Amino acid sequence: MNLKYNANFLAILVLTLTSLACQALTGTQEPASTSEPQQAVSTVIPTQVSVEPATVDSQGAGILCAGSGTGLSCLNENGWQVYTDENSNLPNNYLYAGAVCPDGQLAIAHISGVVLFDGTTFKQIPEMDTSSSPEGIACDANGGIWVAHFQGVSHYADGQWATHGSENFASGESANELVYDVEVAPDGKVWVVTSRSVASFENNAWTVFQEGQGFDGSRFFNALTLDANGRPWAAHSGGVDVFENGEWASFESTDYNSPESIAIDSKGQAWLGTISAGAYLFDGNTWTQYDRGSENLLSNYVASISADSGGRVWLGTTYGLSVFDGANWQTFLMSNSGLGDNDVEFILVTNDGPVLPALEEKPTGSLTGTIEKADGSPLADARVEICVETIGSTFTGDTPCSDQPFFLSTKTDTNGVFLIENVPTGYHVIVAETGPDNWAQLTDEFGITSERTLIQVGEQYDIETLTVEE
């Protein structure tokens, strides 16, 4: 394999290491595993309109499923089970979104379509008439399936797909093609959120809410959910809005931004996940932040949030599946549980969710290999790091991995050989120092995103020779 140096991240057709950055942008953070927990940060924000919380009663035991780019990990009374295209009839492992249907089945959107999962088998739904990757999915009470994607929302009913274009969801300066999520209320009304608007579908007609039409100012939305009363909550860059009695109540936050996910817990409180600032809890009056520095979240990228009827909240991050019961945090990783991937794309939980199993202590492994220059000579005395989250074209720590939730570092010897020991089970990103303030990373076959190397339980893995190339 090759270590490709390419400052512009142009597509390439081999596994490569690509340039990250010539220098770090800001100061470093210590890994979460070495920092002392602090109190969560709370701020009180005045609200424009009061909204009564919608509470949920306990519904009995359920299951938990976490989707990722490597399959589906589910937890029930029998423990963990990981479903892939190799051990089940799951069509492929690239899963993007999921929803709990009214009949208890799980609807899962994957790279080429939708499947229904009853806890045992997967039923394939005919492929959609669009090549866009799904962003969100929902089920209606009639057995229909709704999928949000670029340029619209597709509806599956009676064996056929029909698409509602994004031109139905906004107009004028708010018009856009970025459709992020879809939800179906108990009364059958369909709600859709785009980057600039929220729209509802009822009696074959769309109603649009956007700047000057339901919202006083502009919004940059990114996530949508429904509470127990069927009210839509839309997360945006400045807080969250909820539709109550024909109007939108706005709850603003001064320090909240970059929304990625939203859920309403059994007490009617809103949980919002962000790309880089962890999660925020809004109880109707106070915003409380939970991140790597304040609580037991290992990653600040919270891609998905789901709440069970037993009072717990589940957070899927780029490094672990965390659960909060109102007092205690617990995080499941590949290294301490049967979770199939630490990078969680979405979470589905039914009823009260499952009983939490005890955490395991799995044996660590090691990673070794040889790094050579393009002319075949060894890259000697060079730093090599492994970490757990995808690395972009820039980084914020002293080194590409130093600001991540977990990383290990070593140096190559005179022959370019490196050895990293005590590597926990899981997928790891590899970076190497190619010169003063110059780094490269192992990327996928297209040379765009980080290639992840899997270290199995107790495995001594030899990645063999990596060649640095321009």
Backbone hydrogen bonds, N-H to C=O, Kabsch-Sander energy under -0.5 kcal/mol:
donor,donor_aa,acceptor,acceptor_aa,energy
2,N,15,L,-1.9
3,L,467,T,-7.3
4,K,2,N,-0.8
5,Y,469,E,-4.4
6,N,4,K,-0.6
9,F,6,N,-1.7
12,I,446,F,-1.7
16,T,443,T,-0.6
16,T,444,D,-0.5
18,T,16,T,-0.5
18,T,441,Q,-1.9
20,L,439,W,-1.4
25,L,395,F,-2.0
33,S,405,P,-0.8
34,T,31,P,-1.8
35,S,31,P,-0.6
35,S,32,A,-0.8
38,Q,293,G,-0.5
41,V,289,Q,-1.0
43,T,287,W,-2.8
45,I,43,T,-0.5
45,I,285,N,-1.7
48,Q,250,S,-1.7
55,T,53,P,-0.7
56,V,266,S,-2.6
62,G,353,G,-1.7
64,L,75,L,-2.0
65,C,348,L,-3.1
66,A,73,S,-3.2
67,G,346,F,-2.4
68,S,71,G,-1.8
71,G,68,S,-0.7
71,G,93,N,-1.2
72,L,83,Y,-2.6
73,S,66,A,-2.7
74,C,72,L,-0.5
74,C,81,Q,-3.0
75,L,64,L,-3.2
76,N,79,G,-1.8
79,G,76,N,-2.0
81,Q,74,C,-2.2
83,Y,72,L,-3.5
83,Y,81,Q,-0.5
88,S,84,T,-1.0
90,L,84,T,-0.6
95,L,68,S,-2.0
95,L,93,N,-1.3
96,Y,109,A,-3.0
97,A,109,A,-1.3
99,A,107,A,-2.1
101,C,99,A,-0.6
101,C,105,Q,-3.2
104,G,101,C,-2.2
106,L,117,F,-2.7
107,A,99,A,-2.8
107,A,105,Q,-0.5
108,I,106,L,-0.5
108,I,115,V,-3.0
109,A,97,A,-2.9
110,H,108,I,-0.5
110,H,113,G,-2.7
111,I,94,Y,-1.6
113,G,110,H,-1.1
114,V,125,I,-0.6
115,V,108,I,-2.4
116,L,123,K,-2.3
117,F,106,L,-2.8
118,D,121,T,-1.6
123,K,116,L,-2.9
124,Q,122,F,-0.6
125,I,114,V,-2.8
130,T,128,M,-0.6
135,E,148,A,-3.4
136,G,148,A,-1.3
138,A,146,W,-2.4
140,D,144,G,-2.2
143,G,140,D,-1.5
145,I,156,Y,-1.8
146,W,138,A,-3.1
147,V,154,S,-2.7
148,A,136,G,-2.5
149,H,152,G,-2.5
150,F,133,S,-0.6
151,Q,177,E,-3.0
152,G,149,H,-2.1
153,V,164,H,-2.3
154,S,147,V,-2.7
155,H,162,A,-3.5
156,Y,145,I,-3.3
157,A,155,H,-0.6
157,A,160,Q,-2.5
160,Q,157,A,-1.7
162,A,155,H,-2.1
164,H,153,V,-3.3
165,G,163,T,-0.6
166,S,151,Q,-1.9
168,N,165,G,-2.1
169,F,166,S,-1.6
170,A,166,S,-0.5
174,S,171,S,-1.6
175,A,172,G,-1.3
179,V,177,E,-1.2
180,Y,178,L,-0.6
180,Y,193,V,-2.2
181,D,193,V,-1.3
183,E,191,W,-2.5
185,A,189,K,-2.9
188,G,185,A,-2.3
190,V,201,F,-2.0
191,W,183,E,-3.3
192,V,199,A,-2.9
193,V,181,D,-2.0
194,T,197,S,-2.8
195,S,178,L,-1.4
198,V,209,F,-2.4
199,A,192,V,-2.8
200,S,207,T,-2.5
201,F,190,V,-2.5
202,E,205,A,-2.4
205,A,202,E,-1.1
207,T,200,S,-2.8
209,F,198,V,-2.9
210,Q,213,Q,-1.6
212,G,215,F,-3.3
213,Q,210,Q,-2.7
215,F,210,Q,-1.7
221,F,195,S,-1.1
222,N,235,A,-2.0
223,A,235,A,-1.1
225,T,233,W,-1.9
227,D,231,R,-1.9
230,G,227,D,-2.1
233,W,225,T,-3.1
234,A,241,D,-2.9
235,A,223,A,-2.1
235,A,233,W,-0.5
236,H,239,G,-2.4
237,S,220,F,-1.0
239,G,236,H,-1.4
240,V,251,F,-2.4
241,D,234,A,-2.2
242,V,249,A,-2.3
243,F,232,P,-1.9
244,E,242,V,-0.7
244,E,247,E,-3.3
247,E,244,E,-1.4
249,A,242,V,-3.3
249,A,247,E,-0.6
251,F,240,V,-2.8
252,E,46,P,-0.5
252,E,250,S,-0.5
253,S,238,G,-2.5
260,E,273,G,-3.2
261,S,273,G,-1.5
263,A,271,W,-2.2
265,D,269,Q,-2.7
268,G,265,D,-2.0
270,A,282,F,-2.4
271,W,263,A,-3.3
272,L,280,Y,-2.9
273,G,261,S,-2.3
274,T,278,G,-2.3
275,I,258,S,-1.6
278,G,300,N,-2.4
279,A,290,Y,-3.0
280,Y,272,L,-2.8
281,L,288,T,-2.9
282,F,270,A,-3.3
283,D,281,L,-0.5
283,D,286,T,-1.7
287,W,43,T,-3.5
288,T,281,L,-2.6
288,T,286,T,-0.5
289,Q,41,V,-3.5
290,Y,279,A,-3.3
294,S,291,D,-0.8
295,E,291,D,-2.3
297,L,291,D,-0.6
302,V,274,T,-2.7
302,V,300,N,-0.9
303,A,301,Y,-0.9
303,A,316,G,-1.4
304,S,316,G,-1.8
306,S,314,W,-2.4
308,D,312,R,-2.2
309,S,351,N,-3.0
311,G,308,D,-1.1
313,V,324,F,-2.4
314,W,306,S,-3.7
315,L,322,S,-3.4
316,G,304,S,-2.9
316,G,314,W,-0.5
317,T,315,L,-0.6
317,T,320,G,-2.3
318,T,301,Y,-1.2
320,G,317,T,-0.6
320,G,342,N,-3.5
321,L,332,F,-2.3
322,S,315,L,-2.7
322,S,320,G,-0.6
323,V,330,Q,-2.6
324,F,313,V,-2.6
325,D,328,N,-1.8
330,Q,323,V,-1.7
332,F,321,L,-3.2
336,N,333,L,-1.0
337,S,333,L,-0.9
339,L,333,L,-0.5
344,V,317,T,-2.8
344,V,342,N,-1.0
345,E,67,G,-2.9
345,E,343,D,-0.5
346,F,67,G,-1.4
348,L,65,C,-2.9
350,T,63,I,-2.3
352,D,60,G,-3.5
353,G,350,T,-2.2
360,E,336,N,-3.1
362,K,335,S,-1.3
365,G,423,V,-3.2
366,S,459,E,-2.6
367,L,420,I,-2.6
368,T,461,Y,-2.6
369,G,418,F,-1.7
370,T,464,E,-2.4
371,I,416,G,-2.8
372,E,466,L,-2.7
373,K,377,S,-3.7
376,G,373,K,-1.9
379,L,371,I,-2.6
380,A,378,P,-1.2
381,D,412,T,-0.9
382,A,379,L,-0.5
384,V,410,T,-2.6
385,E,431,V,-2.3
386,I,408,L,-2.2
387,C,429,V,-1.7
388,V,406,F,-0.8
392,G,394,T,-0.6
402,S,399,T,-0.5
404,Q,401,C,-2.0
408,L,386,I,-2.2
410,T,384,V,-2.3
412,T,382,A,-2.1
413,D,417,V,-2.1
416,G,413,D,-2.0
418,F,369,G,-2.6
420,I,367,L,-3.0
421,E,419,L,-0.5
423,V,365,G,-2.6
426,G,455,I,-2.0
428,H,453,T,-2.3
429,V,387,C,-3.2
430,I,451,E,-0.5
431,V,385,E,-2.5
432,A,440,A,-2.5
433,E,383,R,-2.7
434,T,432,A,-0.6
434,T,438,N,-2.0
435,G,438,N,-1.2
438,N,435,G,-2.3
439,W,21,A,-0.6
440,A,432,A,-2.2
441,Q,18,T,-1.2
442,L,430,I,-2.3
443,T,16,T,-8.1
443,T,441,Q,-0.5
444,D,449,T,-2.4
447,G,444,D,-1.6
451,E,442,L,-2.9
453,T,428,H,-3.2
453,T,451,E,-0.5
454,L,452,R,-0.5
455,I,426,G,-2.6
456,Q,454,L,-0.6
458,G,363,P,-1.6
459,E,456,Q,-2.0
461,Y,366,S,-2.6
461,Y,459,E,-0.8
463,I,368,T,-2.8
463,I,461,Y,-0.6
466,L,370,T,-3.4
467,T,1,M,-1.9
468,V,372,E,-3.0
469,E,3,L,-3.8
